[in-house]
Amino acid sequence: MAEQKSSYTLEDLLECSHGRMFGPGNAQLPLPPMLMIDRITHISETGGEHDKGEIKAEFDIKPDLWFFPCHFEGDPIMPGCLGLDGAWQLLGFFLGWIGGKGKGRAVGVGEVKFSSMVTPANKKITYNIQLKRVINRRLVMGVADCTIWADDELAYTITDMKVGLQAAEQLA
């Protein structure tokens, strides 16, 4: 397993996307353009609202991102599911980062509320994930809440999102 750091660059995250960070068969981020994270600015097993850990990360918004021309023509906004997916990506990364074994899979979400839209005029979205429950035994799962900010405006509030890690034999 890679050295456990408290922040990660895009280059580090791409190593994870290629499966080289947590070892074969373990947590792996998607490759661009589905990778919805440019950097993790802080990750910790302690602290946060529930003292179970927290993650802070950023994604740079560029007007030429792949989804703006098709969602929607003449009225470009980032699809809401991509912000949720970015939050799930980070929770899965956290599970690999703490040494959990298996491939990451989104398990569910309690509620997603949209407060504002992400448009090409925005510069950056910021994820703030607060871990609520972490299980790292035979079952590996994280439960967390997340807020996503578009520049300085709250864009999403996500409660009870869940990601699990599944060993290869569990995926069949």
C-alpha positions in Angstrom: 0.0 0.0 0.0 1.1 3.6 -0.7 2.3 5.9 2.0 -0.6 7.3 3.9 -0.5 11.1 3.4 -2.9 13.9 4.5 -3.2 15.4 1.1 -3.0 14.2 -2.6 -2.2 15.9 -5.9 -3.9 15.1 -9.2 -0.9 13.0 -10.1 -1.4 11.0 -6.9 -5.1 10.5 -7.7 -4.2 9.3 -11.2 -1.9 6.7 -9.7 -5.0 5.5 -7.8 -7.1 5.6 -11.0 -4.5 3.2 -12.6 -4.8 0.9 -9.6 -1.3 1.5 -8.4 -2.0 3.1 -5.0 -3.8 0.5 -2.8 -2.8 -2.6 -4.7 -4.5 -5.0 -7.2 -8.1 -5.7 -6.5 -8.5 -2.8 -4.1 -10.1 0.7 -4.1 -9.5 2.6 -7.4 -10.7 5.9 -8.6 -12.1 6.3 -12.1 -10.0 7.8 -14.9 -10.8 11.3 -16.4 -13.2 12.4 -17.6 -15.2 10.6 -14.9 -12.7 11.5 -12.1 -14.5 14.4 -10.4 -11.6 15.3 -8.1 -8.4 17.3 -8.9 -6.9 17.3 -5.4 -7.5 16.1 -1.9 -6.5 19.0 0.4 -7.1 17.2 3.7 -7.9 13.6 4.7 -7.9 12.3 8.3 -9.1 9.2 10.2 -10.0 11.5 13.1 -11.6 14.8 13.5 -14.7 16.1 11.7 -18.1 16.6 13.0 -18.4 13.0 14.4 -14.7 12.5 15.1 -14.7 9.6 12.6 -12.6 11.3 10.0 -13.0 13.9 7.3 -12.1 14.6 3.7 -11.7 18.0 1.9 -11.2 18.0 -1.8 -11.5 20.2 -4.9 -12.4 19.9 -8.5 -11.5 22.7 -10.9 -14.4 23.9 -13.1 -13.3 24.7 -16.7 -15.8 26.0 -19.3 -14.7 23.2 -21.7 -15.6 20.2 -19.4 -17.1 17.4 -21.4 -20.6 17.6 -19.9 -21.4 21.4 -20.4 -22.1 21.2 -24.2 -24.6 18.4 -23.8 -26.2 19.3 -20.4 -27.9 21.4 -21.6 -27.3 23.0 -25.1 -27.6 26.7 -24.5 -28.0 26.3 -20.7 -24.9 24.5 -19.5 -24.9 23.1 -16.0 -23.0 20.2 -14.3 -25.2 17.2 -14.0 -26.1 16.7 -10.3 -25.2 13.0 -10.4 -21.6 14.0 -11.1 -21.2 15.9 -7.9 -22.7 12.9 -6.0 -20.4 10.6 -7.9 -17.4 12.7 -6.8 -18.4 12.4 -3.2 -18.8 8.6 -3.6 -15.3 8.6 -5.2 -13.8 10.3 -2.2 -15.5 8.0 0.3 -14.2 5.0 -1.6 -10.7 6.5 -1.6 -11.0 7.0 2.1 -11.8 3.3 2.6 -8.7 2.3 0.6 -6.6 4.9 2.4 -7.4 3.3 5.8 -6.4 -0.1 4.5 -9.7 -1.5 3.6 -9.6 -4.4 1.0 -11.8 -4.8 -2.1 -13.1 -2.8 -5.0 -15.2 0.3 -4.2 -18.9 0.3 -4.9 -21.5 3.0 -4.2 -24.1 1.4 -1.9 -26.7 4.2 -1.5 -27.5 7.7 -0.3 -30.0 9.0 2.1 -30.9 12.3 0.6 -29.4 14.8 -1.9 -30.5 18.4 -1.9 -29.5 20.9 -4.6 -29.1 24.5 -3.5 -27.5 26.0 -6.6 -26.1 25.0 -9.9 -22.6 24.5 -11.1 -22.0 26.4 -14.4 -19.0 27.2 -16.6 -18.9 30.6 -14.7 -17.8 28.7 -11.5 -14.1 28.2 -10.8 -14.0 25.4 -8.4 -16.2 23.0 -6.4 -15.1 22.0 -2.9 -16.1 18.8 -1.2 -16.4 18.6 2.6 -17.1 15.1 3.8 -17.8 14.2 7.4 -17.5 10.5 8.2 -20.3 9.2 10.4 -19.5 5.5 10.5 -16.5 3.4 9.4 -16.4 -0.4 9.3 -13.2 -2.0 8.4 -13.5 -5.7 9.1 -14.8 -8.5 6.8 -17.4 -5.9 5.8 -15.7 -2.6 4.7 -18.1 0.3 4.5 -18.2 4.1 5.1 -21.2 6.3 5.8 -20.8 10.0 5.5 -22.5 13.4 5.0 -21.1 15.8 2.4 -21.5 19.4 1.4 -20.4 20.6 -2.0 -19.6 24.3 -2.6 -19.5 26.0 -6.0 -17.0 28.7 -5.3 -18.5 30.2 -2.1 -22.1 29.1 -2.6 -23.5 25.9 -1.2 -24.5 23.7 -4.1 -25.3 20.2 -2.6 -26.1 18.7 0.8 -25.8 15.0 0.8 -26.7 12.9 3.8 -26.0 9.2 4.6 -24.1 8.4 1.5 -22.6 4.9 1.6 -19.7 3.2 -0.1 -18.5 -0.4 0.5 -15.5 -2.3 -0.6 -16.1 -5.8 -2.0 -13.5 -8.5 -2.5 -13.4 -10.1 -6.0 -15.3 -13.2 -4.9 -18.2 -10.9 -3.7 -18.4 -9.2 -7.1 -19.2 -12.4 -9.1 
